[in-house]
Amino acid sequence: MAPTHILITARPFGSHLKTGYEVHCRISSWARICDNIMPPRAKAVANYQKNSWLATTEAGLDAYGGAIPLTERGKVSEGPGASLMLGRQDKVITPPVTSGILESITRPTLIELLSEVLGMEVVEREVDRTELYVAQEAFFCGTGEEITPIVSVDRLPVGDGEVGPFTKKVIDLYHDLVRGIDERCPEWRTPI
């Protein structure tokens, strides 16, 4: 028998874009893995299996829909399997790749779109936990999460506790671009 070199599991994973889906999050008591434990830049099952599973399970048991792990230094990292962006003082802020995040495809795509299409200033820097409590808007972004609005953190509303106008613009833009409705950036789509 030949050794297995790759295993791919397929399962249905529907889109929640433009469905009104939103998430209430909690700061996880589980810290995000760091580079000297296991490289978070690697898109590997092991990185999601325990660290993300523990944070997600804890959040679910406490009646939250999502978790936000912090780094070992107490800074915001990312959600389980998704990057995090927040809107504050007319800027989009996202933790840097040195905050234990996956260097994903969706995150740099959004950074480019936010800057070049929506004309927003995007700042990559460390994010304090309390900044989530005073953000006007926040969302997760990733292949599976697409754009998922965060409407509260630790039971405190993000902004007014509703999906904000900026996040709605991002959802509309992302939805239309990835489906080819907006024909810009055809190199980001592969017809199948």
FIMAR-986018 format. One record per residue (C-alpha): x, y, z; residue in three letters. Coordinates in nm, 2 decimals, always signed. Layout:
// FIMAR-986018
<xx: X | yy: Y | zz: Z | aa: Ala>
...
// end
This chain:
// FIMAR-986018
<xx: +0.00 | yy: +0.00 | zz: +0.00 | aa: Met>
<xx: +0.13 | yy: +0.34 | zz: -0.10 | aa: Ala>
<xx: +0.17 | yy: +0.60 | zz: +0.18 | aa: Pro>
<xx: -0.08 | yy: +0.89 | zz: +0.18 | aa: Thr>
<xx: +0.06 | yy: +1.23 | zz: +0.10 | aa: His>
<xx: -0.25 | yy: +1.43 | zz: +0.10 | aa: Ile>
<xx: -0.61 | yy: +1.40 | zz: +0.22 | aa: Leu>
<xx: -0.89 | yy: +1.62 | zz: +0.11 | aa: Ile>
<xx: -1.23 | yy: +1.61 | zz: +0.27 | aa: Thr>
<xx: -1.52 | yy: +1.78 | zz: +0.09 | aa: Ala>
<xx: -1.84 | yy: +1.88 | zz: +0.25 | aa: Arg>
<xx: -2.12 | yy: +2.13 | zz: +0.17 | aa: Pro>
<xx: -2.05 | yy: +2.48 | zz: +0.30 | aa: Phe>
<xx: -2.32 | yy: +2.73 | zz: +0.21 | aa: Gly>
<xx: -2.27 | yy: +3.10 | zz: +0.19 | aa: Ser>
<xx: -2.43 | yy: +3.33 | zz: +0.45 | aa: His>
<xx: -2.35 | yy: +3.65 | zz: +0.26 | aa: Leu>
<xx: -2.65 | yy: +3.88 | zz: +0.24 | aa: Lys>
<xx: -2.86 | yy: +3.66 | zz: +0.47 | aa: Thr>
<xx: -2.85 | yy: +3.88 | zz: +0.77 | aa: Gly>
<xx: -2.62 | yy: +3.64 | zz: +0.96 | aa: Tyr>
<xx: -2.42 | yy: +3.81 | zz: +1.24 | aa: Glu>
<xx: -2.23 | yy: +3.69 | zz: +1.53 | aa: Val>
<xx: -2.20 | yy: +3.77 | zz: +1.90 | aa: His>
<xx: -1.84 | yy: +3.70 | zz: +2.02 | aa: Cys>
<xx: -1.65 | yy: +3.66 | zz: +2.34 | aa: Arg>
<xx: -1.28 | yy: +3.70 | zz: +2.42 | aa: Ile>
<xx: -1.16 | yy: +3.34 | zz: +2.46 | aa: Ser>
<xx: -0.97 | yy: +3.22 | zz: +2.77 | aa: Ser>
<xx: -0.77 | yy: +3.02 | zz: +2.52 | aa: Trp>
<xx: -0.47 | yy: +3.20 | zz: +2.38 | aa: Ala>
<xx: -0.39 | yy: +3.18 | zz: +2.01 | aa: Arg>
<xx: -0.10 | yy: +2.95 | zz: +1.92 | aa: Ile>
<xx: +0.22 | yy: +3.15 | zz: +1.87 | aa: Cys>
<xx: +0.51 | yy: +3.10 | zz: +1.64 | aa: Asp>
<xx: +0.74 | yy: +2.93 | zz: +1.89 | aa: Asn>
<xx: +0.47 | yy: +2.66 | zz: +1.96 | aa: Ile>
<xx: +0.33 | yy: +2.59 | zz: +1.61 | aa: Met>
<xx: +0.35 | yy: +2.82 | zz: +1.31 | aa: Pro>
<xx: +0.01 | yy: +2.99 | zz: +1.28 | aa: Pro>
<xx: +0.10 | yy: +3.09 | zz: +0.92 | aa: Arg>
<xx: +0.06 | yy: +2.73 | zz: +0.81 | aa: Ala>
<xx: -0.29 | yy: +2.64 | zz: +0.69 | aa: Lys>
<xx: -0.28 | yy: +2.31 | zz: +0.86 | aa: Ala>
<xx: -0.55 | yy: +2.10 | zz: +1.03 | aa: Val>
<xx: -0.34 | yy: +2.09 | zz: +1.35 | aa: Ala>
<xx: -0.36 | yy: +2.46 | zz: +1.38 | aa: Asn>
<xx: -0.74 | yy: +2.46 | zz: +1.37 | aa: Tyr>
<xx: -0.81 | yy: +2.13 | zz: +1.54 | aa: Gln>
<xx: -0.74 | yy: +2.21 | zz: +1.91 | aa: Lys>
<xx: -0.67 | yy: +2.58 | zz: +1.94 | aa: Asn>
<xx: -0.97 | yy: +2.69 | zz: +1.73 | aa: Ser>
<xx: -1.19 | yy: +2.40 | zz: +1.85 | aa: Trp>
<xx: -1.13 | yy: +2.49 | zz: +2.22 | aa: Leu>
<xx: -1.21 | yy: +2.86 | zz: +2.17 | aa: Ala>
<xx: -1.52 | yy: +2.78 | zz: +1.96 | aa: Thr>
<xx: -1.65 | yy: +2.52 | zz: +2.20 | aa: Thr>
<xx: -1.60 | yy: +2.75 | zz: +2.50 | aa: Glu>
<xx: -1.78 | yy: +3.03 | zz: +2.32 | aa: Ala>
<xx: -2.07 | yy: +2.80 | zz: +2.23 | aa: Gly>
<xx: -2.10 | yy: +2.67 | zz: +2.59 | aa: Leu>
<xx: -2.13 | yy: +3.03 | zz: +2.70 | aa: Asp>
<xx: -2.40 | yy: +3.10 | zz: +2.44 | aa: Ala>
<xx: -2.18 | yy: +3.30 | zz: +2.20 | aa: Tyr>
<xx: -2.16 | yy: +3.25 | zz: +1.83 | aa: Gly>
<xx: -1.79 | yy: +3.32 | zz: +1.80 | aa: Gly>
<xx: -1.46 | yy: +3.34 | zz: +1.98 | aa: Ala>
<xx: -1.17 | yy: +3.59 | zz: +1.96 | aa: Ile>
<xx: -0.85 | yy: +3.45 | zz: +2.10 | aa: Pro>
<xx: -0.57 | yy: +3.68 | zz: +2.22 | aa: Leu>
<xx: -0.20 | yy: +3.64 | zz: +2.16 | aa: Thr>
<xx: +0.03 | yy: +3.53 | zz: +2.45 | aa: Glu>
<xx: +0.09 | yy: +3.91 | zz: +2.49 | aa: Arg>
<xx: -0.28 | yy: +3.98 | zz: +2.54 | aa: Gly>
<xx: -0.34 | yy: +4.14 | zz: +2.20 | aa: Lys>
<xx: -0.62 | yy: +4.05 | zz: +1.96 | aa: Val>
<xx: -0.53 | yy: +3.77 | zz: +1.72 | aa: Ser>
<xx: -0.80 | yy: +3.64 | zz: +1.49 | aa: Glu>
<xx: -1.11 | yy: +3.43 | zz: +1.51 | aa: Gly>
<xx: -1.10 | yy: +3.05 | zz: +1.48 | aa: Pro>
<xx: -1.03 | yy: +3.02 | zz: +1.11 | aa: Gly>
<xx: -1.09 | yy: +3.38 | zz: +1.01 | aa: Ala>
<xx: -0.91 | yy: +3.71 | zz: +1.02 | aa: Ser>
<xx: -1.06 | yy: +4.00 | zz: +1.21 | aa: Leu>
<xx: -1.10 | yy: +4.36 | zz: +1.10 | aa: Met>
<xx: -1.26 | yy: +4.65 | zz: +1.29 | aa: Leu>
<xx: -1.37 | yy: +5.00 | zz: +1.20 | aa: Gly>
<xx: -1.26 | yy: +5.28 | zz: +1.43 | aa: Arg>
<xx: -1.21 | yy: +5.66 | zz: +1.37 | aa: Gln>
<xx: -1.27 | yy: +5.62 | zz: +0.99 | aa: Asp>
<xx: -1.00 | yy: +5.36 | zz: +0.96 | aa: Lys>
<xx: -1.00 | yy: +4.98 | zz: +0.91 | aa: Val>
<xx: -0.77 | yy: +4.82 | zz: +1.16 | aa: Ile>
<xx: -0.65 | yy: +4.46 | zz: +1.15 | aa: Thr>
<xx: -0.39 | yy: +4.27 | zz: +1.35 | aa: Pro>
<xx: -0.06 | yy: +4.22 | zz: +1.18 | aa: Pro>
<xx: +0.07 | yy: +3.88 | zz: +1.06 | aa: Val>
<xx: +0.29 | yy: +3.87 | zz: +1.37 | aa: Thr>
<xx: -0.02 | yy: +3.84 | zz: +1.59 | aa: Ser>
<xx: -0.05 | yy: +3.47 | zz: +1.54 | aa: Gly>
<xx: -0.28 | yy: +3.50 | zz: +1.24 | aa: Ile>
<xx: -0.30 | yy: +3.29 | zz: +0.92 | aa: Leu>
<xx: -0.16 | yy: +3.47 | zz: +0.62 | aa: Glu>
<xx: -0.48 | yy: +3.40 | zz: +0.43 | aa: Ser>
<xx: -0.60 | yy: +3.48 | zz: +0.08 | aa: Ile>
<xx: -0.91 | yy: +3.67 | zz: +0.19 | aa: Thr>
<xx: -0.74 | yy: +3.92 | zz: +0.43 | aa: Arg>
<xx: -0.49 | yy: +4.07 | zz: +0.17 | aa: Pro>
<xx: -0.77 | yy: +4.07 | zz: -0.09 | aa: Thr>
<xx: -0.99 | yy: +4.28 | zz: +0.14 | aa: Leu>
<xx: -0.70 | yy: +4.51 | zz: +0.24 | aa: Ile>
<xx: -0.66 | yy: +4.58 | zz: -0.13 | aa: Glu>
<xx: -1.03 | yy: +4.63 | zz: -0.19 | aa: Leu>
<xx: -1.08 | yy: +4.84 | zz: +0.11 | aa: Leu>
<xx: -0.80 | yy: +5.07 | zz: +0.01 | aa: Ser>
<xx: -0.83 | yy: +5.08 | zz: -0.37 | aa: Glu>
<xx: -1.21 | yy: +5.04 | zz: -0.42 | aa: Val>
<xx: -1.37 | yy: +5.19 | zz: -0.11 | aa: Leu>
<xx: -1.09 | yy: +5.44 | zz: -0.04 | aa: Gly>
<xx: -1.05 | yy: +5.34 | zz: +0.32 | aa: Met>
<xx: -0.73 | yy: +5.37 | zz: +0.52 | aa: Glu>
<xx: -0.62 | yy: +5.02 | zz: +0.63 | aa: Val>
<xx: -0.39 | yy: +5.00 | zz: +0.93 | aa: Val>
<xx: -0.21 | yy: +4.68 | zz: +1.03 | aa: Glu>
<xx: -0.11 | yy: +4.70 | zz: +1.39 | aa: Arg>
<xx: -0.15 | yy: +4.53 | zz: +1.73 | aa: Glu>
<xx: -0.50 | yy: +4.56 | zz: +1.86 | aa: Val>
<xx: -0.59 | yy: +4.58 | zz: +2.23 | aa: Asp>
<xx: -0.88 | yy: +4.38 | zz: +2.36 | aa: Arg>
<xx: -1.06 | yy: +4.70 | zz: +2.48 | aa: Thr>
<xx: -1.05 | yy: +4.84 | zz: +2.12 | aa: Glu>
<xx: -1.31 | yy: +4.58 | zz: +2.03 | aa: Leu>
<xx: -1.53 | yy: +4.74 | zz: +2.30 | aa: Tyr>
<xx: -1.52 | yy: +5.08 | zz: +2.14 | aa: Val>
<xx: -1.51 | yy: +4.99 | zz: +1.77 | aa: Ala>
<xx: -1.78 | yy: +5.13 | zz: +1.55 | aa: Gln>
<xx: -1.79 | yy: +4.81 | zz: +1.34 | aa: Glu>
<xx: -1.61 | yy: +4.47 | zz: +1.33 | aa: Ala>
<xx: -1.62 | yy: +4.16 | zz: +1.12 | aa: Phe>
<xx: -1.44 | yy: +3.83 | zz: +1.06 | aa: Phe>
<xx: -1.32 | yy: +3.75 | zz: +0.71 | aa: Cys>
<xx: -1.20 | yy: +3.43 | zz: +0.55 | aa: Gly>
<xx: -1.27 | yy: +3.17 | zz: +0.29 | aa: Thr>
<xx: -1.54 | yy: +3.00 | zz: +0.51 | aa: Gly>
<xx: -1.65 | yy: +3.30 | zz: +0.70 | aa: Glu>
<xx: -1.66 | yy: +3.52 | zz: +0.39 | aa: Glu>
<xx: -1.76 | yy: +3.85 | zz: +0.57 | aa: Ile>
<xx: -1.92 | yy: +3.78 | zz: +0.91 | aa: Thr>
<xx: -2.04 | yy: +4.09 | zz: +1.10 | aa: Pro>
<xx: -1.95 | yy: +4.09 | zz: +1.47 | aa: Ile>
<xx: -2.23 | yy: +4.28 | zz: +1.66 | aa: Val>
<xx: -2.11 | yy: +4.23 | zz: +2.01 | aa: Ser>
<xx: -1.80 | yy: +4.13 | zz: +2.21 | aa: Val>
<xx: -1.84 | yy: +4.01 | zz: +2.57 | aa: Asp>
<xx: -2.20 | yy: +4.12 | zz: +2.56 | aa: Arg>
<xx: -2.10 | yy: +4.48 | zz: +2.48 | aa: Leu>
<xx: -2.24 | yy: +4.61 | zz: +2.15 | aa: Pro>
<xx: -2.00 | yy: +4.68 | zz: +1.87 | aa: Val>
<xx: -2.12 | yy: +5.03 | zz: +1.76 | aa: Gly>
<xx: -2.49 | yy: +5.03 | zz: +1.80 | aa: Asp>
<xx: -2.51 | yy: +4.65 | zz: +1.80 | aa: Gly>
<xx: -2.63 | yy: +4.63 | zz: +1.44 | aa: Glu>
<xx: -2.44 | yy: +4.56 | zz: +1.12 | aa: Val>
<xx: -2.29 | yy: +4.89 | zz: +1.03 | aa: Gly>
<xx: -2.30 | yy: +5.07 | zz: +0.69 | aa: Pro>
<xx: -1.93 | yy: +5.01 | zz: +0.62 | aa: Phe>
<xx: -1.96 | yy: +4.64 | zz: +0.69 | aa: Thr>
<xx: -2.26 | yy: +4.63 | zz: +0.46 | aa: Lys>
<xx: -2.06 | yy: +4.79 | zz: +0.18 | aa: Lys>
<xx: -1.78 | yy: +4.53 | zz: +0.23 | aa: Val>
<xx: -2.03 | yy: +4.25 | zz: +0.22 | aa: Ile>
<xx: -2.19 | yy: +4.38 | zz: -0.10 | aa: Asp>
<xx: -1.85 | yy: +4.44 | zz: -0.27 | aa: Leu>
<xx: -1.71 | yy: +4.10 | zz: -0.17 | aa: Tyr>
<xx: -2.03 | yy: +3.92 | zz: -0.27 | aa: His>
<xx: -2.04 | yy: +4.08 | zz: -0.61 | aa: Asp>
<xx: -1.67 | yy: +4.04 | zz: -0.68 | aa: Leu>
<xx: -1.63 | yy: +3.67 | zz: -0.59 | aa: Val>
<xx: -1.94 | yy: +3.59 | zz: -0.80 | aa: Arg>
<xx: -1.83 | yy: +3.79 | zz: -1.10 | aa: Gly>
<xx: -2.13 | yy: +4.03 | zz: -1.08 | aa: Ile>
<xx: -1.87 | yy: +4.30 | zz: -1.04 | aa: Asp>
<xx: -1.63 | yy: +4.22 | zz: -1.32 | aa: Glu>
<xx: -1.32 | yy: +4.38 | zz: -1.16 | aa: Arg>
<xx: -1.03 | yy: +4.15 | zz: -1.05 | aa: Cys>
<xx: -1.11 | yy: +3.85 | zz: -1.28 | aa: Pro>
<xx: -0.77 | yy: +3.70 | zz: -1.18 | aa: Glu>
<xx: -0.93 | yy: +3.63 | zz: -0.84 | aa: Trp>
<xx: -1.19 | yy: +3.40 | zz: -0.99 | aa: Arg>
<xx: -1.14 | yy: +3.06 | zz: -1.15 | aa: Thr>
<xx: -1.43 | yy: +2.93 | zz: -1.35 | aa: Pro>
<xx: -1.52 | yy: +2.57 | zz: -1.27 | aa: Ile>
// end
